[in-house]
């Protein structure tokens, strides 16, 4: 494969890698939502909260890790872009609640909602840490190019 074809593939992986990661995550979220209410399976409130937090953290760790998997090196930029998108999602949700009704915004800070917001940030952080652990020696950083100095000739 020639140099132009290789660079075209890299650009396509950057363009489609992050949206593909989020599309897979939306599919996973739809499967979780389709399974129904977890309250039917867990009659203990604390077990229900623990499973819900695990699902939230997993759901928001997945796009960060998958974007690093699909994007070419340096993979840390793909993970950072996904982490920013996840954080922007929470900001947009909170802003939408605040704009629709400031009173509902204040009332929305229940234990369940705060735990869900913490789960989103924890999931993004877990995804970033997992991406770093998997790809730290496989394209996490930009490949450094050794320049030849005149003394080397």
C-alpha positions as a Markdown table, in Angstrom:
| # | Residue | x | y | z |
|---|---|---|---|---|
| 1 | Unk | 0.0 | 0.0 | 0.0 |
| 2 | Unk | 1.4 | 3.3 | -1.0 |
| 3 | Unk | 1.9 | 6.4 | 1.1 |
| 4 | Unk | -1.2 | 8.3 | -0.2 |
| 5 | Unk | -3.5 | 5.4 | 0.4 |
| 6 | Unk | -2.1 | 4.9 | 3.9 |
| 7 | Unk | -2.7 | 8.5 | 4.8 |
| 8 | Unk | -6.2 | 8.3 | 3.4 |
| 9 | Unk | -7.0 | 5.3 | 5.6 |
| 10 | Unk | -5.6 | 7.2 | 8.6 |
| 11 | Unk | -7.9 | 10.2 | 7.9 |
| 12 | Unk | -10.9 | 7.9 | 7.4 |
| 13 | Unk | -10.2 | 6.2 | 10.7 |
| 14 | Unk | -10.1 | 9.6 | 12.4 |
| 15 | Unk | -13.3 | 10.7 | 10.7 |
| 16 | Unk | -15.3 | 7.5 | 11.4 |
| 17 | Unk | -13.6 | 6.1 | 14.5 |
| 18 | Unk | -15.2 | 8.3 | 17.1 |
| 19 | Unk | -18.7 | 8.4 | 15.7 |
| 20 | Unk | -18.6 | 4.6 | 15.3 |
| 21 | Unk | -17.6 | 4.2 | 19.0 |
| 22 | Unk | -20.6 | 6.4 | 20.0 |
| 23 | Unk | -22.9 | 4.5 | 17.7 |
| 24 | Unk | -21.9 | 1.2 | 19.3 |
| 25 | Unk | -22.5 | 2.7 | 22.7 |
| 26 | Unk | -26.0 | 3.9 | 21.7 |
| 27 | Unk | -26.7 | 0.4 | 20.6 |
| 28 | Unk | -25.5 | -0.9 | 23.9 |
| 29 | Unk | -27.6 | 1.6 | 25.8 |
| 30 | Unk | -30.7 | 0.5 | 23.8 |
| 31 | Unk | -30.0 | -3.1 | 24.8 |
| 32 | Unk | -29.8 | -2.1 | 28.5 |
| 33 | Unk | -33.0 | 0.0 | 28.2 |
| 34 | Unk | -34.8 | -2.9 | 26.5 |
| 35 | Unk | -34.1 | -5.3 | 29.3 |
| 36 | Unk | -36.7 | -3.4 | 31.4 |
| 37 | Unk | -36.7 | -2.1 | 34.9 |
| 38 | Unk | -34.0 | -3.4 | 37.2 |
| 39 | Unk | -36.2 | -2.9 | 40.1 |
| 40 | Unk | -38.0 | -6.2 | 39.1 |
| 41 | Unk | -34.7 | -8.1 | 39.5 |
| 42 | Unk | -33.2 | -6.4 | 42.6 |
| 43 | Unk | -35.5 | -5.8 | 45.5 |
| 44 | Unk | -32.7 | -4.3 | 47.6 |
| 45 | Unk | -32.3 | -0.6 | 46.9 |
| 46 | Unk | -28.6 | -0.6 | 47.4 |
| 47 | Unk | -28.1 | -3.5 | 45.0 |
| 48 | Unk | -30.2 | -1.7 | 42.5 |
| 49 | Unk | -28.1 | 1.5 | 42.8 |
| 50 | Unk | -24.9 | -0.5 | 42.5 |
| 51 | Unk | -26.0 | -2.3 | 39.3 |
| 52 | Unk | -27.3 | 1.0 | 37.9 |
| 53 | Unk | -24.0 | 2.7 | 38.6 |
| 54 | Unk | -22.0 | -0.1 | 37.0 |
| 55 | Unk | -24.2 | 0.1 | 33.9 |
| 56 | Unk | -23.8 | 3.9 | 33.7 |
| 57 | Unk | -20.0 | 3.7 | 34.2 |
| 58 | Unk | -19.6 | 0.9 | 31.7 |
| 59 | Unk | -21.8 | 2.8 | 29.2 |
| 60 | Unk | -19.7 | 5.9 | 29.3 |
| 61 | Unk | -16.3 | 4.1 | 29.5 |
| 62 | Unk | -17.1 | 2.2 | 26.3 |
| 63 | Unk | -17.1 | 5.1 | 23.8 |
| 64 | Unk | -13.8 | 6.5 | 25.3 |
| 65 | Unk | -12.1 | 3.1 | 25.0 |
| 66 | Unk | -13.6 | 2.3 | 21.6 |
| 67 | Unk | -12.6 | 5.6 | 20.1 |
| 68 | Unk | -9.0 | 4.9 | 21.1 |
| 69 | Unk | -9.3 | 1.4 | 19.6 |
| 70 | Unk | -10.7 | 2.6 | 16.3 |
| 71 | Unk | -8.6 | 5.8 | 15.8 |
| 72 | Unk | -5.0 | 5.7 | 14.6 |
| 73 | Unk | -2.1 | 7.0 | 16.8 |
| 74 | Unk | -1.8 | 9.2 | 18.8 |
| 75 | Unk | -4.7 | 7.4 | 20.5 |
| 76 | Unk | -4.8 | 9.8 | 23.5 |
| 77 | Unk | -6.3 | 12.5 | 21.4 |
| 78 | Unk | -9.2 | 10.2 | 20.4 |
| 79 | Unk | -9.8 | 9.4 | 24.1 |
| 80 | Unk | -9.6 | 13.1 | 25.0 |
| 81 | Unk | -12.1 | 14.0 | 22.3 |
| 82 | Unk | -14.5 | 11.3 | 23.5 |
| 83 | Unk | -14.1 | 12.4 | 27.1 |
| 84 | Unk | -14.9 | 16.0 | 26.1 |
| 85 | Unk | -18.0 | 14.7 | 24.3 |
| 86 | Unk | -19.2 | 12.7 | 27.4 |
| 87 | Unk | -18.6 | 15.8 | 29.6 |
| 88 | Unk | -20.4 | 18.0 | 27.1 |
| 89 | Unk | -23.4 | 15.6 | 27.2 |
| 90 | Unk | -23.8 | 16.1 | 31.0 |
| 91 | Unk | -23.4 | 19.8 | 30.7 |
| 92 | Unk | -26.1 | 19.9 | 28.0 |
| 93 | Unk | -28.4 | 17.8 | 30.1 |
| 94 | Unk | -28.0 | 20.0 | 33.1 |
| 95 | Unk | -28.3 | 23.2 | 31.0 |
| 96 | Unk | -31.5 | 21.9 | 29.4 |
| 97 | Unk | -33.0 | 21.1 | 32.9 |
| 98 | Unk | -32.0 | 24.6 | 34.1 |
| 99 | Unk | -33.5 | 26.4 | 31.1 |
| 100 | Unk | -36.7 | 24.4 | 31.1 |
| 101 | Unk | -37.4 | 25.2 | 34.8 |
| 102 | Unk | -34.9 | 26.5 | 37.4 |
| 103 | Unk | -37.0 | 25.0 | 40.1 |
| 104 | Unk | -36.8 | 21.6 | 38.5 |
| 105 | Unk | -33.1 | 22.1 | 38.2 |
| 106 | Unk | -32.8 | 22.5 | 42.0 |
| 107 | Unk | -35.1 | 19.6 | 42.6 |
| 108 | Unk | -33.2 | 17.4 | 40.2 |
| 109 | Unk | -30.3 | 17.0 | 42.5 |
| 110 | Unk | -31.5 | 13.9 | 44.2 |
| 111 | Unk | -29.3 | 11.0 | 45.4 |
| 112 | Unk | -30.1 | 9.0 | 42.3 |
| 113 | Unk | -29.3 | 11.8 | 39.8 |
| 114 | Unk | -26.1 | 12.9 | 41.6 |
| 115 | Unk | -25.0 | 9.2 | 41.6 |
| 116 | Unk | -25.8 | 9.0 | 37.8 |
| 117 | Unk | -23.7 | 12.2 | 37.1 |
| 118 | Unk | -20.8 | 10.8 | 39.2 |
| 119 | Unk | -21.2 | 7.5 | 37.3 |
| 120 | Unk | -20.9 | 9.3 | 33.9 |
| 121 | Unk | -17.7 | 11.1 | 35.0 |
| 122 | Unk | -16.3 | 7.9 | 36.6 |
| 123 | Unk | -17.1 | 6.0 | 33.4 |
| 124 | Unk | -15.3 | 8.5 | 31.2 |
| 125 | Unk | -12.3 | 8.4 | 33.6 |
| 126 | Unk | -12.3 | 4.6 | 33.7 |
| 127 | Unk | -12.4 | 4.5 | 29.9 |
| 128 | Unk | -9.5 | 6.9 | 29.6 |
| 129 | Unk | -7.4 | 4.9 | 32.2 |
| 130 | Unk | -8.2 | 1.7 | 30.4 |
| 131 | Unk | -7.2 | 3.2 | 27.1 |
| 132 | Unk | -4.0 | 4.4 | 28.5 |
| 133 | Unk | -3.2 | 1.0 | 30.1 |
| 134 | Unk | -3.9 | -0.9 | 26.8 |
| 135 | Unk | -2.3 | 1.5 | 24.4 |
| 136 | Unk | 0.5 | 3.1 | 26.3 |
| 137 | Unk | 3.1 | 1.2 | 24.2 |
| 138 | Unk | 1.0 | 0.8 | 21.1 |
| 139 | Unk | 0.4 | 4.3 | 19.7 |
| 140 | Unk | -0.7 | 6.3 | 22.8 |
| 141 | Unk | 1.8 | 9.0 | 22.0 |
| 142 | Unk | 2.8 | 10.5 | 18.7 |
| 143 | Unk | 5.7 | 8.7 | 17.1 |
| 144 | Unk | 8.8 | 10.9 | 17.4 |
| 145 | Unk | 10.7 | 11.4 | 14.3 |
| 146 | Unk | 14.5 | 11.4 | 14.7 |
| 147 | Unk | 15.9 | 14.3 | 12.7 |
| 148 | Unk | 19.3 | 13.7 | 11.2 |
| 149 | Unk | 21.8 | 16.4 | 12.1 |
| 150 | Unk | 24.6 | 17.4 | 9.9 |
| 151 | Unk | 27.0 | 15.7 | 12.2 |
| 152 | Unk | 25.4 | 12.3 | 11.5 |
| 153 | Unk | 26.5 | 12.3 | 7.9 |
